[in-house]
Amino acid sequence: MNWEFLLPYFNEKEEIKKDAALLFIFSTVIFLLLILLRQRFLVFPDSLNYATVAREVSRGNGFTTKQIRPLSLFFDNNYQNHPTLVRPPLYPLLVAISQKIFGYVGFASIFVNLLAFSAIPPSIY
């Protein structure tokens, strides 16, 4: 059987991979420029709370927070290492890994967002 009719498809697929890689690099550079020019990493209370939970995870204290909600006192009366009940676990775990790599700085907390933001355009393309 002659398979030559598939050659244009494979060549086109390689071009799409190259374009997607370039798009990933371009979106990463744009995101980094926006971040570095603004120099404001954690400006919303919710982002600070996620960073706090991630810091506690990376320190080995588990999913704890300094923000205490009245309903969560029903489950645990401990005020020092109060468990968080409203944060899904995957994102703080990824931020905790980033904080272990880069330290407890603002950029470490948004590095996971950088990767997710940079992966969206190539996946759509």
N, C-alpha and C positions, 0 to 999 in steps of 0.2 A: 504494500500500500504506500502511496506517495503522501508524505506529510508536509510537503513544501507550502501548502496553503496556510499552515499555522505559523510560519515565520513572521509575517507582518504583525500578528498578535503578540508574539514574544518580544519583538523589537519595541512595539508600542508600550508594553508593560514595563520594560526597562526605563523608558523615558518618563513614564508616570512615577516610578520609584525615585528617579533623579529629581523630578520636579517636587515631589513630596518632601524629599530631604532638604532641598533648597528652601521650601516654604517653612519647614520646621526651624531651620537656622535663622531665616529672616524674622519669623515671629518671635523667636527667643531673643534676638538682638533688639527688636523693637520693645519687647517687654522689659528687658534689662535697662534700656535707655530711659523708659518711662519711670522705672523704679529709681534709678540712680539720679535722675534729674529732680525728682520730687523729694527724695530722702525722707519720706513719711511712710513708715512701714505699717505700723499698727495704730490706726486712728479710730477705729470703732470698738465699742466695748465688747462686742461679740468676738471680734478677732483677738482681743486681749485675753478673753476667757479661754478660747481655744488654745492660745499659746501657753497659758497658765496650766491647763490640763496636760498639754504635751510636755511641758517642763517637769511636771510632777511624775509623769510616766517615765521620762528619761532619767529621772533621779531615783526611780525605783519605788515611788510611793503609790503607784497604781493610778486609777482614774479618779483623782481627787482634785478639789478646787477650793479656792478661798471664797468663792461666791456661794453663799448659803441661801437656798430657797426654802420658804416655810414648809412646803409640802415634803421636801426631802428630810426635814427633821423628824418626820414620822418614822422614817426607815432607819435613821442613824443619828444619835445625839452628839456625836463627836464633832467638836468645832475646829479642831486642828487639821485633821486630814479628812475633810468631808467629801464623801463620794459624789461624783456628778451623775445625775440621772437623766439629763436631757441631751447629752452629747453622744452622737454615734461614735463607735470606737475606732474605725479605720482611719479617719482623717487625723485625729490626735496621735495615733501611732506613727503615721507617716511623718508628721511634723516633729515628733520626738526623735525619729531617726535622723531627720535633717538637723535638729538641734544638737544631736550627738556629733554630727560631722562638722558643723560650722560653729558650734557654741551657742550660747543663749543670747543671740542678737536678733534684731528685727528681720534681717535678710533670711535667716534660717527658718523663720516662721512662714515666710511667703515663698520659699523655694519650691514647695510642693505645688503651689498655685502656678508657679512659673512652668513647671514640667507639664501640668495639666493644660495650661493655656497654650503652650507650644505644641502639644500633641493634637489639639483640636483641628487646626487647618489641614495638616496632612491627612488626617483620618477622614475628613470630609472630601478632600480632593480625590 
